Amino acid sequence: MIIMEIFPPFILAFTSISMFMLLGRMMVLLQPLLMAGITGMEFIRFLSIILPSFFGFSIPIATLLGNLLAFMRLSRDSEIMALLCCGVDFRQILAPVTAVTCILWLCALFVSIVVVPASKTASKQFLQEITEKILTRGIPERVFFTPLHGLTFYVDKSSHEGKRFKGIFISDERRTGLTNDILARSGELAPDETGRKAMLILHHGTMTMINTKHQAVDLMQFGKYVLRLQLPKDHGRRRRGEMGVGELYSMAYHSKIPDEKRITYRIELQKRFAIPCGVLIMGLIAVPLGCLFGRTGLSGGIAIGLAAFLSYYMIMELAANFAHNGIIPVELSMWLPNITGAMAVLFLMKKLYGMEGGRK
């Protein structure tokens, strides 16, 4: 019975939260996808690739809300009291909740270790394909156009399906610490030597190179300049979120990597295991909260659930900052939210047991 009470709010919360996070991400990516002329099937493929990357947060929140709303409903209708009066021990009521929560914890662990890195890697490859597709479609006129991160175009006139231009302004910030501002009379898009990537051939212009670190400025005039439209050199590198556990471990404890970078890898490694364990905390803390605040209603239950999760997440971010600054060891700091949550679970369970014992 209790499992059937948990299942509907869990599915609703999981679906709603995942869709909400997906919508927020798509608001940023929608314009470049449309400019690339993405097809309906490609769009569906991209959604299926990027959606699993949000499951690491959706599962803990949905577990909390599912258990919380179920026990609020049971408490409001006095069904828990009826079970206790019939001789059912509270531990028997808690057993199916614990079992379901443990299963969801294993699912969250699998998602954190396997699914999320694979999803981030696949979405990065897909966006690279889309970026190359954008460049083959040409550059629109009188629009600030940013096909690559750190590279912005503005052309006064565009012809030959966006392949030839007049009156060109380019801001190139792909290299860290250096900005190139280019003005050219004309130019055209052409394939490079391999025929796979695009390059922009500029004629009769000037390039201003600004070194932001040393405040140095260089001015160069050119009759012909070739700008290769490729992704930054570090684009192909695997970021922390895309690495597997084994790769993260080797980077986190590699002696040749600077200490500051190793700390970030260690934080990411600990998060892979600590955040899934938050499912256990969220699932168990929902039981006493649901029983104690059973009469607050649906909106009150959602507010309590979100407040509990936000508190957990804020402690996680605060602990990560402490780890970055060397205030607390990484291994301890990343588990601090779970330790705090476990103490809160024990306190609320003890209080709930005392209330139920008094009612008996």
C-alpha positions, 0 to 999 in steps of 0.5 A: 500500500505504501509503495503505491502511495509513493509511486505516483508523486515520485513519477510526477516529480521526476518527470516535472523536474527533468522537463523543467531542467531540460527546458532551462537548458534548451532556452540557451541552445535553441537559437544555435540549433535553429540556425543550424537548420536542425531536423525534427529527428536530430532534435529528438535525438539531442533531447534523448542525449541531453536529458539523462544528464539531469537525472542525477538531481531529478532522482534525489528531489523526486525521492524526497517529494514522493515519500514526503507527499505520500506520508503527508497524505497518510498522516492527514487521513490518519491512516498511519494512526490506524495502522499503529492502532491495529498493532503494526509496528512503525518499523514495519511501515518504514521497511518498504520505504527503506527498500524503495529508497535503497533501490533508487539509491542504486539507480542514482549511483549508476546514473552518476557513475555511468549515465551522466558522463556518457550523456555529457560526452555524447551531447558535446559531440552532437553540439560539435557536429551542429557547430560545423553544420552552422558554419557550412550554412554561411554567415547572415548579414547585419546580425551579430553571429556567434557560431563558436564560443569566443568568436563573433561575426558581423558582416554588412553585406552577405551574398552567394548564400552567406558565403561572400561578404563585404564590411566584416567585423570579427571578435576572436577571443578563443585564445585565453588572455588574447583578443583579436579584433579584425576589420576587413573590406571583403571575405569569403567562406571556403573549405580547408585543405581537408575539405571537412572544415571551413575557413574565412579568407579576408581581404584588405583589413586590419587586426588589433591584438590585445593582450588582456594580461599585460595590457599590450596592443599590436596593430597589423594590416594585411592584404589577405588573412586566413581565419580558420573556423575551428573549435578551441584547442581544449574543446576536444579534451575531456572535462571532469563531468565527462570522465569515468571514475577510473579516469577521475581517480588517476587525475585526482591523485596524479603527482604531476598535476598541480595541486589546485587542479587535483583538488577539483578532480577529487571534488568531482570524484567524491561528488559521484558517490556523495550525491547518490547517497543523498537519495538515502538521506532525502528518502528517509528524512521525508518520512518524519517530515511527512508525518510531522507536517501532514496537515500543511497541504500539497503546496506546503509539502512541496515547499518543505521538500524543496526547502530540505533539498535546497538546504542539502544542496547549499551545504554541498556547495559550501563544503566544495568551497571549503575544500577548494580553499583548503579549509576542510579536507576534500573527502570530509567536505563532500560527505558533510551534507550527508553526515548532517542529513543523517544526523537530522534523520536520526533526530526527526526519527527519534522525535517521531518515535517519541510522538507515536509512543506517546499516542499509543 
